[in-house]
Amino acid sequence: MEVGKNREWIKLLFYGSLWGITEVLIENFIVPVCPVPRSIMLTTIAMVILTIANISMQQSWNILVIGVIAALYKFLNVRFFGCQILALLLLTGSFEVINTWLKNRQLSKGITAVIVVSVFNTTFALIATYVLRNHWWVAGGAPKILNFIFIEGSITAVFAYGICNLVQYMHNYIQGVSRYQKLKTSAFFDYSYIFFAASAAIIVVIL
């Protein structure tokens, strides 16, 4: 039991740190030179990491902890912008609520990702503009809100749908091989697969 708990905490730190690191790297090195809107890259990568974590971990609260770790990592390593920290926490909350709501429905991870992205983009745009009154969002007005929800949101949903479904397929395939060979997946194999899937997704999105 103690070993299982320790492994869960290792996974929490792994996923939270992976998300936080990718946020920092993209903000510092990719955004300044890449024409792709930052929200598309950041949200897609976050959805892939959270989907892998959701497949790998059982307790629902784990996803929330991962979001807090990522937000803390970004807070300590990037110039502080309240909206960016809010975005991480709001995306985590949206993912948790929607996955709990859809828990007993037979939906693919890709479809779930599309729903999460739609809810997150809509909620974040409205909160940033009308609740927090962020000057960038207020100055952008309705065109900025509509672009974030429908244009950037749609592109993000397409990427998230494809990559999250690929992650689910890889997981199902590995499980099938493990059952066929009557082998239990070792911790090394588990983490190697997770790291490979996350890294491959990140490379695909960035390219």
N, CA, C and O of each residue as an XYZ file, in Angstrom:
828
protein
N       0.829     -1.202      0.000
C       0.000      0.000      0.000
C       0.866      1.255      0.000
O       0.603      2.203     -0.741
N       1.918      1.251      0.853
C       2.810      2.397      0.937
C       3.550      2.621     -0.371
O       3.757      3.758     -0.793
N       3.951      1.518     -1.013
C       4.642      1.621     -2.297
C       3.724      2.249     -3.343
O       4.149      3.080     -4.145
N       2.443      1.830     -3.317
C       1.475      2.380     -4.259
C       1.290      3.871     -4.066
O       1.214      4.618     -5.042
N       1.217      4.317     -2.811
C       1.060      5.745     -2.533
C       2.283      6.526     -2.991
O       2.162      7.613     -3.555
N       3.467      5.963     -2.742
C       4.690      6.637     -3.164
C       4.732      6.784     -4.684
O       5.142      7.819     -5.210
N       4.303      5.735     -5.376
C       4.292      5.803     -6.839
C       3.322      6.869     -7.327
O       3.605      7.565     -8.303
N       2.168      7.004     -6.651
C       1.205      8.026     -7.042
C       1.793      9.422     -6.875
O       1.599     10.285     -7.732
N       2.509      9.648     -5.780
C       3.113     10.953     -5.552
C       4.227     11.237     -6.560
O       4.407     12.376     -6.992
N       4.967     10.201     -6.926
C       5.996     10.371     -7.956
C       5.354     10.787     -9.271
O       5.870     11.658     -9.972
N       4.229     10.163     -9.605
C       3.525     10.510    -10.834
C       2.989     11.937    -10.770
O       3.057     12.670    -11.756
N       2.461     12.331     -9.623
C       1.961     13.693     -9.462
C       3.072     14.703     -9.736
O       2.875     15.664    -10.480
N       4.229     14.486     -9.137
C       5.362     15.381     -9.331
C       5.836     15.355    -10.779
O       6.203     16.384    -11.347
N       5.822     14.156    -11.366
C       6.268     14.008    -12.755
C       5.371     14.792    -13.700
O       5.860     15.593    -14.498
N       4.065     14.570    -13.619
C       3.131     15.234    -14.521
C       3.087     16.738    -14.278
O       3.093     17.525    -15.224
N       3.044     17.135    -13.010
C       3.004     18.561    -12.696
C       4.255     19.279    -13.176
O       4.178     20.376    -13.729
N       5.423     18.646    -12.957
C       6.683     19.243    -13.396
C       6.771     19.277    -14.918
O       7.230     20.263    -15.494
N       6.328     18.189    -15.577
C       6.359     18.141    -17.033
C       5.509     19.262    -17.620
O       5.929     19.943    -18.556
N       4.325     19.448    -17.071
C       3.452     20.520    -17.544
C       4.081     21.881    -17.288
O       4.098     22.739    -18.171
N       4.599     22.077    -16.076
C       5.220     23.352    -15.737
C       6.425     23.656    -16.608
O       6.603     24.791    -17.050
N       7.260     22.645    -16.859
C       8.450     22.832    -17.684
C       8.074     23.211    -19.117
O       8.669     24.117    -19.701
N       7.088     22.518    -19.678
C       6.686     22.832    -21.053
C       6.117     24.242    -21.145
O       6.349     24.940    -22.132
N       5.377     24.666    -20.131
C       4.852     26.035    -20.122
C       5.998     27.048    -20.144
O       5.972     28.012    -20.909
N       6.995     26.819    -19.300
C       8.125     27.743    -19.209
C       8.920     27.761    -20.514
O       9.269     28.830    -21.016
N       9.203     26.579    -21.062
C       9.990     26.497    -22.299
C       9.277     27.178    -23.467
O       9.895     27.898    -24.251
N       7.979     26.943    -23.570
C       7.219     27.541    -24.671
C       7.144     29.059    -24.518
O       7.308     29.796    -25.490
N       6.895     29.521    -23.293
C       6.813     30.964    -23.056
C       8.137     31.656    -23.375
O       8.146     32.744    -23.949
N       9.249     31.029    -23.005
C      10.550     31.682    -23.142
C      11.196     31.521    -24.519
O      11.895     32.419    -24.987
N      10.962     30.380    -25.168
C      11.717     30.086    -26.382
C      10.860     29.916    -27.648
O      11.330     30.202    -28.748
N       9.626     29.460    -27.506
C       8.806     29.176    -28.684
C       7.921     30.357    -29.062
O       7.876     30.756    -30.226
N       7.224     30.910    -28.089
C       6.286     32.003    -28.364
C       6.943     33.182    -29.092
O       6.341     33.717    -30.023
N       8.162     33.613    -28.703
C       8.763     34.777    -29.379
C       9.062     34.567    -30.863
O       9.155     35.542    -31.609
N       9.214     33.324    -31.303
C       9.612     33.083    -32.699
C       8.575     32.305    -33.499
O       8.741     32.123    -34.705
N       7.516     31.848    -32.855
C       6.530     31.007    -33.536
C       5.253     31.804    -33.831
O       4.731     32.471    -32.938
N       4.747     31.745    -35.061
C       3.538     32.493    -35.411
C       2.249     31.875    -34.872
O       1.202     32.522    -34.864
N       2.329     30.625    -34.423
C       1.141     29.949    -33.894
C       0.742     30.598    -32.565
O       1.601     30.774    -31.700
N      -0.524     30.957    -32.375
C      -0.966     31.553    -31.108
C      -0.579     30.683    -29.920
O      -0.716     29.460    -29.956
N      -0.096     31.329    -28.873
C       0.399     30.619    -27.699
C      -0.672     29.751    -27.055
O      -0.369     28.672    -26.546
N      -1.920     30.208    -27.071
C      -2.982     29.449    -26.413
C      -3.182     28.079    -27.062
O      -3.508     27.105    -26.384
N      -2.985     28.013    -28.380
C      -3.156     26.735    -29.082
C      -2.103     25.740    -28.626
O      -2.421     24.590    -28.325
N      -0.839     26.180    -28.574
C       0.243     25.299    -28.143
C       0.093     24.890    -26.684
O       0.155     23.707    -26.349
N      -0.103     25.874    -25.825
C      -0.138     25.595    -24.390
C      -1.326     24.715    -23.998
O      -1.173     23.774    -23.220
N      -2.503     25.021    -24.535
C      -3.690     24.258    -24.164
C      -3.644     22.843    -24.715
O      -4.046     21.900    -24.033
N      -3.159     22.683    -25.942
C      -3.077     21.345    -26.529
C      -2.127     20.460    -25.736
O      -2.459     19.321    -25.408
N      -0.945     20.984    -25.428
C       0.033     20.212    -24.659
C      -0.507     19.886    -23.269
O      -0.325     18.776    -22.769
N      -1.166     20.852    -22.653
C      -1.750     20.611    -21.329
C      -2.794     19.503    -21.388
O      -2.842     18.648    -20.504
N      -3.627     19.515    -22.423
C      -4.655     18.484    -22.551
C      -4.043     17.100    -22.717
O      -4.556     16.122    -22.173
N      -2.949     17.015    -23.468
C      -2.293     15.722    -23.664
C      -1.717     15.216    -22.346
O      -1.893     14.047    -22.002
N      -1.033     16.082    -21.608
C      -0.443     15.680    -20.336
C      -1.524     15.268    -19.346
O      -1.377     14.258    -18.658
N      -2.606     16.032    -19.265
C      -3.693     15.706    -18.333
C      -4.400     14.414    -18.738
O      -4.834     13.645    -17.880
N      -4.514     14.177    -20.040
C      -5.146     12.932    -20.496
C      -4.304     11.721    -20.123
O      -4.834     10.710    -19.661
N      -2.993     11.822    -20.321
C      -2.107     10.725    -19.933
C      -2.184     10.498    -18.423
O      -2.242      9.358    -17.963
N      -2.185     11.586    -17.659
C      -2.285     11.472    -16.207
C      -3.606     10.831    -15.794
O      -3.641      9.998    -14.889
N      -4.685     11.220    -16.457
C      -6.006     10.674    -16.148
C      -6.075      9.173    -16.415
O      -6.718      8.431    -15.674
N      -5.405      8.734    -17.482
C      -5.372      7.303    -17.795
C      -4.537      6.557    -16.769
O      -4.879      5.447    -16.360
N      -3.442      7.177    -16.359
C      -2.480      6.510    -15.485
C      -2.888      6.492    -14.021
O      -2.496      5.589    -13.282
N      -3.674      7.480    -13.588
C      -3.995      7.631    -12.167
C      -5.502      7.500    -11.954
O      -6.296      7.821    -12.838
N      -5.879      7.027    -10.776
C      -7.280      6.723    -10.504
C      -7.995      7.796     -9.691
O      -9.126      8.161    -10.012
N      -7.343      8.311     -8.632
C      -8.013      9.273     -7.759
C      -8.270     10.581     -8.498
O      -7.381     11.117     -9.160
N      -9.486     11.085     -8.379
C      -9.865     12.281     -9.116
C      -9.079     13.509     -8.675
O      -8.731     14.344     -9.510
N      -8.793     13.636     -7.386
C      -8.128     14.840     -6.901
C      -6.710     14.970     -7.436
O      -6.127     16.052     -7.364
N      -6.148     13.912     -7.962
C      -4.777     13.967     -8.465
C      -4.603     15.007     -9.565
O      -3.579     15.688     -9.620
N      -5.595     15.132    -10.439
C      -5.503     16.090    -11.530
C      -5.403     17.510    -10.987
O      -4.663     18.332    -11.527
N      -6.138     17.800     -9.929
C      -6.082     19.128     -9.324
C      -4.698     19.414     -8.760
O      -4.191     20.528     -8.890
N      -4.087     18.418     -8.138
C      -2.743     18.582     -7.577
C      -1.736     18.857     -8.695
O      -0.845     19.693     -8.543
N      -1.880     18.154     -9.807
C      -0.986     18.367    -10.955
C      -1.076     19.810    -11.434
O      -0.056     20.428    -11.739
N      -2.287     20.350    -11.502
C      -2.468     21.737    -11.917
C      -1.809     22.716    -10.969
O      -1.207     23.697    -11.407
N      -1.916     22.462     -9.670
C      -1.297     23.340     -8.668
C       0.226     23.302     -8.794
O       0.884     24.339     -8.712
N       0.785     22.105     -8.994
C       2.244     21.978     -9.150
C       2.712     22.739    -10.384
O       3.701     23.470    -10.328
N       1.999     22.570    -11.508
C       2.368     23.269    -12.742
C       2.271     24.781    -12.569
O       3.146     25.519    -13.022
N       1.201     25.243    -11.910
C       1.024     26.684    -11.700
C       2.135     27.236    -10.815
O       2.650     28.325    -11.066
N       2.503     26.488     -9.782
C       3.584     26.924     -8.895
C       4.910     26.981     -9.647
O       5.692     27.916     -9.473
N       5.155     25.977    -10.480
C       6.385     25.940    -11.267
C       6.459     27.152    -12.200
O       7.509     27.781    -12.325
N       5.357     27.470    -12.843
C       5.340     28.621    -13.756
C       5.471     29.925    -12.989
O       6.148     30.846    -13.445
N       4.837     30.015    -11.836
C       4.908     31.211    -11.000
C       6.348     31.529    -10.607
O       6.735     32.695    -10.535
N       7.145     30.476    -10.350
C       8.515     30.654     -9.885
C       9.515     30.870    -11.017
O      10.647     31.285    -10.766
N       9.120     30.597    -12.249
C      10.085     30.624    -13.339
C       9.754     31.566    -14.494
O      10.572     31.732    -15.399
N       8.598     32.172    -14.484
C       8.195     33.073    -15.563
C       7.662     34.353    -14.951
O       7.098     34.337    -13.857
N       7.840     35.458    -15.653
C       7.283     36.729    -15.174
C       5.803     36.559    -14.865
O       5.049     36.009    -15.667
N       5.400     37.033    -13.702
C       4.049     36.757    -13.209
C       2.978     37.514    -13.984
O       3.026     38.735    -14.135
N       2.014     36.744    -14.467
C       0.779     37.281    -15.039
C      -0.367     36.470    -14.422
O      -0.451     35.255    -14.603
N      -1.243     37.162    -13.694
C      -2.314     36.468    -12.991
C      -3.189     35.629    -13.899
O      -3.630     34.544    -13.519
N      -3.444     36.133    -15.111
C      -4.319     35.411    -16.036
C      -3.713     34.066    -16.454
O      -4.440     33.099    -16.679
N      -2.388     34.008    -16.555
C      -1.748     32.764    -16.952
C      -1.881     31.699    -15.863
O      -2.128     30.529    -16.156
N      -1.716     32.112    -14.613
C      -1.894     31.172    -13.500
C      -3.354     30.738    -13.422
O      -3.653     29.564    -13.204
N      -4.256     31.697    -13.604
C      -5.684     31.373    -13.622
C      -5.992     30.360    -14.712
O      -6.783     29.440    -14.504
N      -5.365     30.527    -15.884
C      -5.624     29.632    -17.006
C      -5.258     28.192    -16.655
O      -6.014     27.270    -16.962
N      -4.108     27.991    -16.016
C      -3.696     26.637    -15.631
C      -4.690     26.014    -14.660
O      -5.103     24.867    -14.829
N      -5.068     26.779    -13.643
C      -5.977     26.255    -12.627
C      -7.380     26.041    -13.190
O      -8.051     25.068    -12.845
N      -7.817     26.953    -14.055
C      -9.147     26.825    -14.642
C      -9.206     25.642    -15.601
O     -10.207     24.926    -15.644
N      -8.142     25.433    -16.370
C      -8.096     24.281    -17.276
C      -8.113     22.975    -16.485
O      -8.802     22.023    -16.852
N      -7.348     22.943    -15.400
C      -7.338     21.752    -14.544
C      -8.722     21.487    -13.966
O      -9.199     20.353    -13.975
N      -9.364     22.540    -13.462
C     -10.697     22.388    -12.894
C     -11.709     21.939    -13.931
O     -12.545     21.079    -13.655
N     -11.638     22.520    -15.129
C     -12.561     22.129    -16.204
C     -12.363     20.663    -16.569
O     -13.331     19.925    -16.753
N     -11.109     20.249    -16.672
C     -10.795     18.863    -17.009
C     -11.349     17.914    -15.951
O     -11.931     16.878    -16.272
N     -11.159     18.285    -14.682
C     -11.607     17.421    -13.582
C     -13.125     17.309    -13.546
O     -13.668     16.210    -13.431
N     -13.806     18.438    -13.641
C     -15.267     18.442    -13.563
C     -15.882     17.661    -14.727
O     -16.777     16.841    -14.522
N     -15.407     17.912    -15.932
C     -15.983     17.265    -17.108
C     -15.678     15.767    -17.134
O     -16.541     14.969    -17.500
N     -14.466     15.380    -16.749
C     -14.145     13.954    -16.712
C     -14.952     13.225    -15.648
O     -15.333     12.070    -15.840
N     -15.214     13.886    -14.535
C     -16.058     13.280    -13.496
C     -17.491     13.147    -14.001
O     -18.142     12.129    -13.769
N     -17.974     14.163    -14.682
C     -19.335     14.166    -15.221
C     -19.506     13.087    -16.291
O     -20.560     12.457    -16.377
N     -18.476     12.876    -17.101
C     -18.561     11.919    -18.203
C     -17.996     10.541    -17.842
O     -17.814      9.692    -18.713
N     -17.726     10.331    -16.571
C     -17.029      9.123    -16.134
C     -17.707      7.842    -16.598
O     -17.027      6.904    -17.012
N     -19.025      7.786    -16.537
C     -19.755      6.561    -16.874
C     -20.243      6.538    -18.327
O     -21.004      5.651    -18.714
N     -19.812      7.497    -19.113
C     -20.190      7.524    -20.522
C     -19.040      6.980    -21.367
O     -17.871      7.212    -21.057
N     -19.368      6.277    -22.406
C     -18.360      5.650    -23.258
C     -17.894      6.622    -24.346
O     -18.183      6.440    -25.528
N     -17.175      7.646    -23.922
C     -16.649      8.626    -24.865
C     -15.136      8.484    -24.981
O     -14.461      8.149    -24.008
N     -14.615      8.737    -26.159
C     -13.170      8.662    -26.351
C     -12.501      9.838    -25.646
O     -13.139     10.846    -25.341
N     -11.205      9.687    -25.396
C     -10.451     10.772    -24.773
C     -10.425     12.008    -25.682
O     -10.357     13.140    -25.201
N     -10.478     11.781    -26.980
C     -10.489     12.896    -27.909
C     -11.744     13.737    -27.787
O     -11.673     14.966    -27.765
N     -12.897     13.079    -27.706
C     -14.168     13.800    -27.555
C     -14.185     14.560    -26.233
O     -14.612     15.713    -26.176
N     -13.720     13.907    -25.174
C     -13.655     14.566    -23.872
C     -12.765     15.799    -23.940
O     -13.091     16.840    -23.370
N     -11.638     15.678    -24.640
C     -10.714     16.812    -24.779
C     -11.381     17.976    -25.503
O     -11.182     19.131    -25.128
N     -12.160     17.690    -26.523
C     -12.862     18.741    -27.264
C     -13.826     19.484    -26.343
O     -13.908     20.712    -26.384
N     -14.548     18.746    -25.520
C     -15.501     19.369    -24.592
C     -14.760     20.233    -23.574
O     -15.175     21.356    -23.288
N     -13.672     19.710    -23.035
C     -12.890     20.461    -22.045
C     -12.353     21.757    -22.650
O     -12.464     22.821    -22.041
N     -11.774     21.669    -23.841
C     -11.223     22.855    -24.499
C     -12.315     23.902    -24.738
O     -12.088     25.091    -24.517
N     -13.485     23.472    -25.184
C     -14.585     24.392    -25.447
C     -15.037     25.106    -24.178
O     -15.232     26.322    -24.172
N     -15.197     24.346    -23.118
C     -15.619     24.930    -21.837
C     -14.549     25.864    -21.296
O     -14.849     26.966    -20.837
N     -13.304     25.419    -21.352
C     -12.200     26.232    -20.817
C     -12.052     27.549    -21.571
O     -11.994     28.610    -20.951
N     -11.991     27.496    -22.889
C     -11.793     28.725    -23.665
C     -12.917     29.727    -23.437
O     -12.678     30.927    -23.303
N     -14.143     29.220    -23.395
C     -15.287     30.109    -23.175
C     -15.241     30.720    -21.786
O     -15.391     31.932    -21.627
N     -15.034     29.888    -20.788
C     -15.021     30.359    -19.398
C     -13.885     31.333    -19.145
O     -14.080     32.375    -18.519
N     -12.693     30.991    -19.634
C     -11.534     31.849    -19.389
C     -11.702     33.220    -20.048
O     -11.419     34.246    -19.430
N     -12.159     33.236    -21.289
C     -12.333     34.506    -21.996
C     -13.324     35.414    -21.272
O     -13.091     36.615    -21.142
N     -14.421     34.842    -20.805
C     -15.438     35.644    -20.128
C     -14.962     36.142    -18.762
O     -15.223     37.287    -18.393
N     -14.268     35.286    -18.017
C     -13.760     35.680    -16.701
C     -12.692     36.760    -16.840
O     -12.717     37.763    -16.127
N     -11.747     36.547    -17.770
C     -10.665     37.525    -17.958
C     -11.196     38.889    -18.383
O     -10.653     39.923    -17.994
N     -12.256     38.884    -19.180
C     -12.790     40.149    -19.703
C     -13.747     40.835    -18.742
O     -13.611     42.030    -18.479
N     -14.709     40.094    -18.217
C     -15.804     40.724    -17.482
C     -15.698     40.609    -15.958
O     -16.358     41.357    -15.236
N     -14.877     39.686    -15.467
C     -14.716     39.547    -14.009
C     -13.407     40.190    -13.563
O     -13.402     41.071    -12.703
N     -12.291     39.742    -14.156
C     -10.992     40.295    -13.783
C     -10.732     41.653    -14.438
O      -9.912     42.434    -13.957
N     -11.433     41.924    -15.534
C     -11.267     43.184    -16.276
C      -9.812     43.386    -16.704
O      -9.277     44.492    -16.623
N      -9.184     42.299    -17.161
C      -7.822     42.388    -17.654
C      -7.767     43.356    -18.837
O      -8.589     43.281    -19.750
N      -6.781     44.275    -18.809
C      -6.792     45.351    -19.805
C      -6.594     44.832    -21.228
O      -7.122     45.419    -22.172
N      -5.844     43.742    -21.399
C      -5.652     43.178    -22.735
C      -6.969     42.649    -23.297
O      -7.280     42.831    -24.474
N      -7.728     41.995    -22.432
C      -8.998     41.427    -22.879
C     -10.061     42.493    -23.055
O     -10.847     42.446    -24.001
N     -10.087     43.460    -22.140
C     -11.072     44.540    -22.256
C     -10.811     45.357    -23.517
O     -11.746     45.735    -24.222
N      -9.526     45.630    -23.799
C      -9.175     46.407    -24.992
C      -9.520     45.637    -26.269
O      -9.922     46.231    -27.270
N      -9.360     44.325    -26.228
C      -9.664     43.507    -27.413
C     -11.146     43.390    -27.685
O     -11.568     43.232    -28.830
N     -11.945     43.471    -26.612
C     -13.392     43.428    -26.760
C     -13.935     42.138    -27.354
O     -13.317     41.079    -27.256
N     -15.097     42.250    -27.968
C     -15.787     41.085    -28.525
C     -14.969     40.340    -29.585
O     -14.981     39.109    -29.591
N     -14.254     41.041    -30.486
C     -13.471     40.310    -31.490
C     -12.435     39.383    -30.864
O     -12.241     38.262    -31.335
N     -11.769     39.842    -29.803
C     -10.760     39.007    -29.146
C     -11.419     37.800    -28.477
O     -10.898     36.686    -28.543
N     -12.554     38.024    -27.840
C     -13.271     36.926    -27.179
C     -13.720     35.879    -28.196
O     -13.511     34.681    -28.001
N     -14.335     36.340    -29.277
C     -14.841     35.420    -30.297
C     -13.703     34.670    -30.983
O     -13.833     33.484    -31.288
N     -12.591     35.357    -31.226
C     -11.441     34.697    -31.851
C     -10.889     33.607    -30.934
O     -10.559     32.512    -31.389
N     -10.790     33.917    -29.636
C     -10.241     32.953    -28.674
C     -11.144     31.737    -28.543
O     -10.664     30.607    -28.462
N     -12.456     31.970    -28.523
C     -13.392     30.860    -28.316
C     -13.563     30.030    -29.585
O     -13.476     28.803    -29.538
N     -13.803     30.682    -30.707
C     -14.196     29.947    -31.918
C     -13.040     29.625    -32.866
O     -13.027     28.549    -33.465
N     -12.085     30.518    -33.015
C     -10.980     30.250    -33.941
C      -9.870     29.455    -33.240
O      -9.583     28.313    -33.599
N      -9.264     30.079    -32.247
C      -8.195     29.383    -31.526
C      -8.737     28.153    -30.806
O      -8.065     27.124    -30.734
N      -9.945     28.260    -30.278
C     -10.547     27.118    -29.585
C     -10.781     25.945    -30.518
O     -10.542     24.796    -30.146
N     -11.247     26.225    -31.728
C     -11.512     25.148    -32.689
C     -10.222     24.465    -33.134
O     -10.167     23.239    -33.236
N      -9.184     25.260    -33.399
C      -7.904     24.683    -33.803
C      -7.325     23.823    -32.677
O      -6.834     22.719    -32.910
N      -7.393     24.350    -31.459
C      -6.911     23.590    -30.301
C      -7.683     22.291    -30.140
O      -7.091     21.247    -29.866
N      -8.988     22.347    -30.305
C      -9.827     21.153    -30.155
C      -9.462     20.081    -31.178
O      -9.463     18.891    -30.865
N      -9.150     20.505    -32.398
C      -8.766     19.537    -33.442
C      -7.469     18.840    -33.069
O      -7.376     17.615    -33.151
N      -6.463     19.613    -32.658
C      -5.196     19.018    -32.246
C      -5.385     18.098    -31.039
O      -4.888     16.972    -31.016
N      -6.115     18.601    -30.038
C      -6.324     17.821    -28.822
C      -7.081     16.530    -29.117
O      -6.772     15.480    -28.554
N      -8.068     16.613    -29.996
C      -8.846     15.424    -30.361
C      -7.945     14.343    -30.958
O      -7.998     13.186    -30.543
N      -7.130     14.721    -31.921
C      -6.286     13.741    -32.594
C      -5.227     13.147    -31.691
O      -5.040     11.930    -31.668
N      -4.523     14.001    -30.939
C      -3.412     13.501    -30.128
C      -3.917     12.724    -28.914
O      -3.330     11.704    -28.554
N      -4.997     13.188    -28.274
C      -5.535     12.467    -27.111
C      -6.101     11.110    -27.510
O      -5.984     10.147    -26.753
N      -6.711     11.021    -28.686
C      -7.165      9.720    -29.171
C      -5.981      8.800    -29.462
O      -6.059      7.593    -29.233
N      -4.880      9.374    -29.968
C      -3.674      8.582    -30.209
C      -3.108      8.049    -28.901
O      -2.683      6.896    -28.828
N      -3.101      8.887    -27.869
C      -2.633      8.452    -26.549
C      -3.492      7.300    -26.029
O      -2.968      6.317    -25.505
N      -4.822      7.425    -26.176
C      -5.725      6.365    -25.730
C      -5.480      5.075    -26.500
O      -5.482      3.990    -25.918
N      -5.266      5.192    -27.811
C      -4.995      4.010    -28.630
C      -3.703      3.330    -28.179
O      -3.650      2.105    -28.070
N      -2.659      4.126    -27.916
C      -1.393      3.562    -27.457
C      -1.560      2.839    -26.128
O      -1.008      1.759    -25.917
N      -2.328      3.450    -25.240
C      -2.574      2.828    -23.930
C      -3.311      1.507    -24.081
O      -2.934      0.509    -23.467
N      -4.362      1.497    -24.896
C      -5.141      0.266    -25.101
C      -4.293     -0.825    -25.746
O      -4.410     -2.002    -25.406
N      -3.432     -0.412    -26.688
C      -2.570     -1.385    -27.357
C      -1.582     -2.000    -26.368
O      -1.388     -3.216    -26.359
N      -0.962     -1.171    -25.542
C       0.006     -1.670    -24.555
C      -0.678     -2.580    -23.553
O      -0.126     -3.612    -23.172
N      -1.884     -2.203    -23.120
C      -2.640     -3.056    -22.198
C      -2.946     -4.405    -22.834
O      -2.842     -5.447    -22.186
N      -3.324     -4.378    -24.106
C      -3.630     -5.625    -24.807
C      -2.422     -6.523    -24.915
O      -2.530     -7.734    -24.723
N      -1.267     -5.948    -25.221
C      -0.033     -6.736    -25.301
C       0.312     -7.313    -23.941
O       0.721     -8.469    -23.838
N       0.148     -6.510    -22.894
C       0.466     -6.974    -21.544
C      -0.427     -8.145    -21.138
O       0.042     -9.119    -20.548
N      -1.723     -8.040    -21.460
C      -2.641     -9.129    -21.113
C      -2.309    -10.386    -21.911
O      -2.329    -11.497    -21.381
N      -2.005    -10.194    -23.190
C      -1.696    -11.338    -24.061
C      -0.469    -12.087    -23.553
O      -0.432    -13.317    -23.575
N       0.519    -11.352    -23.104
C       1.752    -11.971    -22.621
C       1.673    -12.319    -21.141
O       2.610    -12.872    -20.565
N       0.516    -11.979    -20.526
C       0.302    -12.242    -19.104
C       1.397    -11.616    -18.245
O       1.911    -12.223    -17.306
N       1.734    -10.370    -18.606
C       2.762     -9.648    -17.876
C       2.162     -8.390    -17.281
O       1.279     -7.771    -17.875
N       2.638     -8.021    -16.122
C       2.226     -6.771    -15.517
C       3.207     -5.678    -15.945
O       4.420     -5.888    -15.965
N       2.665     -4.515    -16.284
C       3.522     -3.428    -16.716
C       4.395     -2.964    -15.551
O       3.884     -2.637    -14.480
N       5.672     -2.938    -15.756
C       6.588     -2.515    -14.707
C       6.565     -1.003    -14.575
O       6.068     -0.301    -15.456
N       7.104     -0.507    -13.473
C       7.138      0.939    -13.265
C       7.981      1.606    -14.342
O       7.639      2.687    -14.823
N       9.078      0.967    -14.719
C       9.960      1.544    -15.740
C       9.227      1.662    -17.069
O       9.280      2.694    -17.738
N       8.546      0.587    -17.433
C       7.823      0.595    -18.712
C       6.716      1.630    -18.685
O       6.468      2.318    -19.675
N       6.047      1.736    -17.535
C       4.951      2.689    -17.383
C       5.453      4.113    -17.608
O       4.873      4.859    -18.398
N       6.522      4.491    -16.920
C       7.038      5.836    -17.037
C       7.664      6.091    -18.402
O       7.587      7.205    -18.919
N       8.283      5.073    -18.988
C       8.867      5.235    -20.308
C       7.783      5.535    -21.329
O       7.951      6.402    -22.187
N       6.667      4.815    -21.236
C       5.550      5.036    -22.160
C       4.970      6.427    -21.979
O       4.698      7.130    -22.953
N       4.781      6.824    -20.711
C       4.205      8.135    -20.432
C       5.102      9.237    -20.988
O       4.626     10.169    -21.636
N       6.387      9.122    -20.732
C       7.320     10.146    -21.199
C       7.357     10.178    -22.724
O       7.392     11.253    -23.323
N       7.349      9.011    -23.350
C       7.370      8.953    -24.806
C       6.129      9.594    -25.400
O       6.218     10.379    -26.344
N       4.967      9.258    -24.843
C       3.717      9.798    -25.371
C       3.667     11.315    -25.229
O       3.289     12.022    -26.163
N       4.054     11.811    -24.047
C       4.027     13.253    -23.821
C       5.026     13.968    -24.724
O       4.707     14.999    -25.317
N       6.231     13.423    -24.826
C       7.259     14.053    -25.644
C       6.867     14.054    -27.119
O       7.041     15.056    -27.812
N       6.339     12.927    -27.595
C       5.924     12.841    -28.991
C       4.814     13.846    -29.288
O       4.821     14.493    -30.335
N       3.863     13.976    -28.365
C       2.765     14.926    -28.551
C       3.286     16.350    -28.621
O       2.850     17.140    -29.459
N       4.219     16.676    -27.739
C       4.784     18.022    -27.710
C       5.501     18.349    -29.024
O       5.336     19.435    -29.579
N       6.292     17.403    -29.505
C       7.024     17.607    -30.751
C       6.059     17.805    -31.913
O       6.258     18.693    -32.741
N       5.013     16.982    -31.978
C       4.037     17.083    -33.058
C       3.358     18.441    -33.061
O       3.197     19.058    -34.113
N       2.960     18.907    -31.882
C       2.261     20.197    -31.796
C       3.181     21.339    -32.194
O       2.790     22.215    -32.966
N       4.405     21.336    -31.670
C       5.333     22.416    -31.961
C       5.675     22.473    -33.441
O       5.741     23.557    -34.021
N       5.895     21.313    -34.060
C       6.213     21.270    -35.485
C       5.000     21.643    -36.323
O       5.080     21.661    -37.551
